[in-house]
Amino acid sequence: MAKQRRARRTTRSGPASRKHRSAGRGGGARKWSARVTRESNALDLDAGVFKLSSPKRIAASLKRSAERSKRRKADAYRSALSMLTFYINRAGRNLPASRKRTLNKAKDELRAQFGRE
């Protein structure tokens, strides 16, 4: 009976092992969210906006970008908030807790700057 036991597979197959594979489009296929942040068709973001240390400055930069944009489909507030939320959600696993706090405070500040408290 011991001879009939199958050898263990060294690689997994299933959803857990597939989530880190690229989609077959070369080495950069996993970086689609970074490309969206850089080349968004809705907003032209200032360089390093999400790396700023002040929630007020992050919110002000997003507001300025959203109000200047002629390509956005929604109103300026919605575009700015959705870009901030997108960044938090896509980078969330890799962000330190202090950075998440800063970005979430930037959300509150963005609401205040648009008068939507």
C-alpha positions in Angstrom: 0.0 0.0 0.0 2.9 2.4 0.7 4.1 1.9 -2.9 0.9 3.3 -4.3 1.2 6.7 -2.5 1.7 9.5 -5.0 4.7 11.8 -4.8 3.9 15.3 -3.6 3.9 18.0 -6.2 6.5 20.7 -5.6 4.5 23.4 -7.3 1.0 24.5 -6.6 -1.7 25.0 -9.2 -4.7 27.0 -8.3 -5.8 30.5 -7.6 -3.2 31.1 -4.9 -0.2 30.3 -7.2 -1.6 32.1 -10.2 -2.1 35.5 -8.7 1.6 36.4 -9.2 2.0 35.2 -12.7 2.1 37.7 -15.5 -0.6 37.8 -18.0 1.8 36.8 -20.8 2.6 40.3 -22.0 6.2 40.4 -20.9 7.8 41.4 -17.7 5.8 44.5 -17.0 2.4 42.9 -17.1 2.0 43.0 -13.3 2.5 46.8 -13.1 -0.7 47.8 -14.8 -1.9 49.8 -11.7 1.3 51.8 -11.7 0.7 52.7 -15.3 -2.8 53.8 -14.5 -1.5 56.1 -11.8 1.1 57.5 -14.2 -0.9 57.8 -17.4 -4.5 58.2 -16.2 -6.7 59.5 -18.9 -8.7 61.5 -16.4 -6.1 63.4 -14.4 -2.6 64.7 -15.0 -1.2 64.2 -11.6 1.8 66.1 -10.2 4.9 63.9 -9.9 5.2 62.3 -6.5 1.8 63.5 -5.3 1.2 60.3 -3.3 4.6 60.6 -1.6 3.9 64.0 -0.1 3.9 63.9 3.7 1.1 66.4 4.3 -2.5 65.3 3.8 -3.4 68.9 3.0 -0.8 69.1 0.2 -1.9 65.7 -1.2 -5.5 66.9 -1.3 -4.7 70.3 -2.7 -2.6 68.7 -5.5 -5.4 66.2 -6.4 -8.0 69.0 -6.4 -5.8 71.2 -8.6 -5.2 68.3 -11.1 -8.9 67.4 -11.2 -10.1 71.0 -11.7 -7.6 71.6 -14.5 -8.4 68.3 -16.4 -10.7 68.6 -19.4 -10.7 64.8 -20.0 -12.5 63.6 -16.8 -16.0 62.2 -17.1 -17.2 62.9 -13.6 -17.0 66.1 -11.5 -13.7 67.2 -10.1 -14.3 65.9 -6.6 -15.3 62.5 -7.7 -12.3 62.2 -10.0 -9.8 63.3 -7.3 -11.3 61.0 -4.7 -11.4 58.0 -7.0 -7.7 58.4 -7.9 -6.8 58.6 -4.3 -8.9 55.6 -3.4 -7.5 53.7 -6.4 -3.9 54.3 -5.2 -4.7 53.3 -1.6 -6.5 50.1 -2.7 -3.8 49.0 -5.2 -0.8 49.8 -3.0 -2.6 49.0 0.2 -0.8 45.7 1.0 2.6 47.2 0.6 1.9 50.5 2.4 3.0 51.0 6.0 0.3 51.9 8.5 1.6 55.4 8.9 1.3 56.0 5.1 -2.2 54.6 5.0 -3.2 57.0 7.8 -1.7 59.9 5.9 -3.6 59.0 2.7 -6.8 58.4 4.6 -6.5 61.8 6.2 -5.9 63.2 2.7 -9.4 61.8 1.8 -10.9 63.7 4.7 -9.0 66.8 3.7 -10.1 66.5 0.1 -13.7 66.3 1.2 -13.2 69.5 3.3 -11.5 71.3 0.4 -14.4 70.5 -1.9 -16.9 71.5 0.9 -18.3 68.0 1.1 -17.9 67.2 4.8 
